C-alpha cells in the first residue's frame, strides 16, 4: 500500500483498514511462530502499512 493511497482514504476507510491489517498481522505472527509462513517479508510490509495508516490518522487529528 502506497502513502498516496492512504492519504486518499476517508477516516472510516482508514479505521476499517487498520482493523483488517491488525488481524492480518496477528495471523502472520501465528503462522511465523508455527513455521508455516512462506514469505517473512509480509510481516514487515504489514507493520509498515499499519504505521502509515496511524501516521495519516494522527496528522488528520492534529489538523482538526
C-alpha positions in Angstrom: 0.0 0.0 0.0 1.4 3.3 -1.0 1.2 6.5 1.0 -0.8 8.2 -1.7 -3.5 5.5 -1.4 -3.6 6.0 2.4 -4.0 9.8 2.1 -6.9 9.3 -0.4 -8.9 7.2 2.0 -11.6 8.6 4.3 -11.4 8.3 8.1 -13.9 5.4 8.1 -11.9 3.6 5.5 -8.7 4.1 7.5 -10.3 2.7 10.6 -11.6 -0.4 8.7 -8.3 -1.0 7.0 -6.4 -0.6 10.3 -8.6 -3.2 11.9 -8.1 -5.5 8.9 -4.3 -5.1 9.0 -4.1 -5.8 12.7 -6.0 -9.0 12.3 -3.7 -9.9 9.3 -0.6 -9.2 11.4 -1.9 -11.4 14.2 -2.4 -14.3 11.7 1.0 -13.7 10.1 2.7 -13.8 13.5 0.9 -17.0 14.4 2.0 -18.6 11.1 5.5 -17.4 11.6 5.6 -19.0 15.1 4.5 -22.3 13.7 7.0 -22.1 10.8 4.2 -22.0 8.2 4.9 -18.5 6.9 6.2 -18.7 3.3 7.3 -15.1 3.0 8.6 -13.4 6.2 8.6 -10.0 4.4 4.8 -10.0 4.7 5.3 -9.2 8.4 7.5 -6.2 7.6 5.1 -4.9 4.9 2.0 -5.2 7.1 3.7 -3.4 10.0 4.7 -0.6 7.6 1.1 -0.3 6.3 -0.2 -0.1 9.9 2.4 2.7 10.6 1.4 4.6 7.5 -2.3 4.5 8.4 -1.6 5.5 12.0 0.5 8.4 10.8 -2.1 9.7 8.5 -4.8 9.4 11.2 -2.7 11.4 13.7 -1.9 14.0 11.1 -5.6 14.5 10.5 -6.3 14.6 14.2 -3.8 17.4 14.7 -5.3 19.4 11.9 -8.8 19.2 13.3 
